[in-house]
Amino acid sequence: QIYLLERICFPWTSDRDEVEWQMRYDELVQFGEQHEHVRVKEWENPDLFQWTKYQRERYKGNGTTDLSEHQIQQLEKIGFRWSRRD
């Protein structure tokens, strides 16, 4: 049963925020696979654009962040830039 649930990417956490974050992250990964980059433009996908903007706001870049270390690593692994200017 566990194997079958894992095959459909069952979210094992009960933390709704984490589940929602992972769903958006997965959407960003798919976007990156289709476009060969993860710099989402507002006109391409308004909801995903807003999510990426929010991740940048949460990161702050001054040594403090509202993102977990795991989330930061996941985003950086797919080439996410913390500044829109990059």
C-alpha positions in Angstrom: 0.0 0.0 0.0 2.8 2.4 0.8 4.4 1.7 -2.5 1.2 2.5 -4.4 0.8 5.7 -2.4 4.3 6.8 -3.1 3.8 6.1 -6.9 1.1 8.7 -6.9 3.2 11.2 -4.9 1.0 10.9 -1.8 1.9 13.8 0.6 3.0 12.1 3.8 3.0 15.4 5.8 -0.1 16.7 7.4 1.3 20.3 7.2 -1.0 21.9 4.6 1.4 24.7 3.9 4.2 22.3 3.1 1.9 20.3 0.8 0.8 23.4 -1.0 4.5 24.6 -1.3 5.5 21.2 -2.7 2.7 21.3 -5.3 3.8 24.8 -6.5 7.4 23.7 -6.5 6.4 20.6 -8.7 4.6 23.0 -11.0 7.7 25.1 -11.3 9.8 22.1 -12.0 7.4 21.2 -14.8 7.6 24.7 -16.1 11.4 24.5 -16.2 11.3 21.2 -18.1 9.1 22.8 -20.7 10.9 26.1 -21.0 14.4 25.2 -20.0 14.4 27.9 -17.3 12.4 28.8 -14.2 12.1 32.5 -14.8 8.3 32.6 -14.9 6.8 35.7 -16.6 3.5 37.0 -15.3 1.8 36.6 -18.7 3.0 33.0 -19.0 1.5 31.8 -15.7 0.1 34.5 -13.3 -0.4 32.2 -10.3 3.1 30.6 -10.6 4.6 34.0 -11.2 3.1 35.3 -7.9 4.3 32.2 -6.1 7.9 32.7 -7.3 7.7 36.4 -6.3 6.5 35.4 -2.9 9.4 32.9 -2.5 11.8 35.8 -3.2 10.1 38.0 -0.7 10.3 35.2 1.9 14.1 34.7 1.2 15.1 38.3 2.1 18.7 37.6 1.3 20.1 39.2 4.4 20.7 36.0 6.4 17.1 35.7 7.6 14.4 33.8 5.8 10.9 32.4 6.2 11.9 29.4 3.9 13.3 26.2 5.3 16.8 25.1 4.3 15.3 22.3 2.4 13.1 24.7 0.4 16.0 26.9 -0.4 18.1 23.9 -1.6 15.2 22.6 -3.7 14.7 25.9 -5.4 18.5 26.4 -6.0 18.8 22.9 -7.4 16.5 23.8 -10.3 18.3 27.1 -11.0 15.9 29.5 -9.2 17.3 33.0 -8.9 16.7 35.0 -5.8 16.7 38.3 -7.8 14.6 39.0 -10.8 17.6 40.8 -12.2 19.8 37.6 -12.4 
